[in-house]
Structure formats: C-alpha cells, structure tokens
Amino acid sequence: MLEYPLLGVIVNPDNTIQAAGGFIIQALPGTSAEIIEEIEKRLEKIQTISTMVRDGLTPEEILR
C-alpha cells in the first residue's frame, strides 16, 4: 500500500524555524497500480514541502 509521509523543516542559523510543512498520502484499498505509479512519478518531481511553504504556496497550490 502506498504511504508517503512528506515532511520538511527549514531551520534558520539561529535555530528558529523558517518554514515547516508536510502531508501524508495513503492509497485506499482498491486503488489501481496505474494510479499509484502516477502518484509516485509526480512525487519524484516536486520541490520539498518546506520550500513550497517557505515560498508562500497555499495547500491548494501545493496539491496542484
């Protein structure tokens, strides 16, 4: 079963947190192998979640 916890934190030199974020993707029973493969391909191409949060992307923009 597909499970991807994608988490990230960008820490400043003074040890404060600049950006942090994450999401979990879990395939439901019955999800086709083709769908899982497509999701995996797309995950390989995205920026780190913390970079997207730092850059001000909304949750909706991250999902797109």
Secondary structure, 3 states (H helix, E strand, C coil): CCEEEEEEEEECCCCCEEEEEEEEEECCCCCCHHHHHHHHHHHHHCCCHHHHHHCCCCHHHHHC
